[in-house]
């Protein structure tokens, strides 16, 4: 390599270093640091808000699934109670206990001494 090409390479390197030094020492960057911090804070808040929204949506979906399961369970239990409370089912359930449906209707007792 010749001396001229070496000088060109060195001058290019020195220019880059000078540019970096000027950029680092530039008052413009220093005066805008509050703005950069503000933008960074807004970015962090934006990202946190996105995560919070995702978490909330997952909770809502989980609660909706749980509610649907509870609704199905309620309907099943209600149907079972209605079925077991039928007169024929009650008679069949108490038959092993020795209870039977009376053949005669019940008699109404009234107090004749009571004054109206």
URMOSUL-V926680 format. One line per field, one symbol per residue. ss: DSSP state (@ for helix, = for strand, . for the rest). phi: phi as a letter, one per 20 degrees, with the letter a starting at -180 (. if undefined). psi: psi as a letter, one per 30 degrees, with the letter a starting at -180 (. if undefined). Layout:
ss=???
phi=???
psi=???
This chain:
ss=..@@@@@@@@@@@@@@@@@@@@@@@.@@@@@.@@@@@@@@@@@@@@@@@@@@@@@@@@@@@@@@@@@@@@@@@@@@@@@@@@@@..@@@@@@@@@@@...................
phi=.effffffffffffffffffffffeffffffeggffffffffffffffffffffffffffffffffffffffffffffffffffeffffffffegfenecfffeffeeeceeefee
psi=kleeeeeeeeeeeeeeeeeeeeeegkfeeefgeeeeeeeeeeeeeeeeeeeeeeeeeeeeeeeeeeeeeeeeeeeeeeeeeeefgkeeeeeeefeffgklkkekllkkkkjffkk.
